[in-house]
């Protein structure tokens, strides 16, 4: 059975960040119902929120034969297996791994903690820059990913630096 196209944001700002992103991609590809198709380059950016180490970010293009809810649950299991501890009381803290389901099959959903497309996808250059490598013409809210990225403030875009392959 063929699945649908999905995009997953990957981020890490603790430990060996690049190794963490690679391990996440390996686990995504090893998850039944998910197949890693390709990844963007790695981008570095300052963290949002309280002072903490810079993030490495990337986006993975995935073929998903899972429902969005099952896909999100699989991503949470991968985070936990790689040392992520979720604390609902804190936001924007340093983490070994952050996996966000950005988009899946063009679905528009809002069910509890599952919102597709991701509710802040168009507001984050650190997501838009790697996503634009893979899907520059993907349309979100009437604009392409490339257009959303170009519309972000120059100062913000300048703070997102490509650092090479995953």
Number of C-alpha atoms within 10 A of each C-alpha: 5 8 15 15 17 24 24 26 24 25 28 26 24 17 12 11 19 20 12 23 26 15 15 23 25 14 21 21 16 12 16 12 19 21 21 19 13 14 23 22 19 23 23 20 21 17 18 13 10 10 11 15 16 16 26 28 31 30 31 26 22 23 21 23 18 16 13 20 14 13 21 19 13 19 21 19 13 22 21 15 12 16 12 17 13 14 8 6 5 7 11 11 15 20 20 20 27 23 21 18 23 21 23 24 15 14 12 11 14 12 8 6 8 16 18 19 21 18 11 10 21 20 14 15 24 29 25 27 27 24 28 20 16 19 16 17 14 16 14 15 9 9 13 17 25 18 18 22 24 14 13 15 11 11 8 14 18 10 14 22 16 18 12 10 11 16
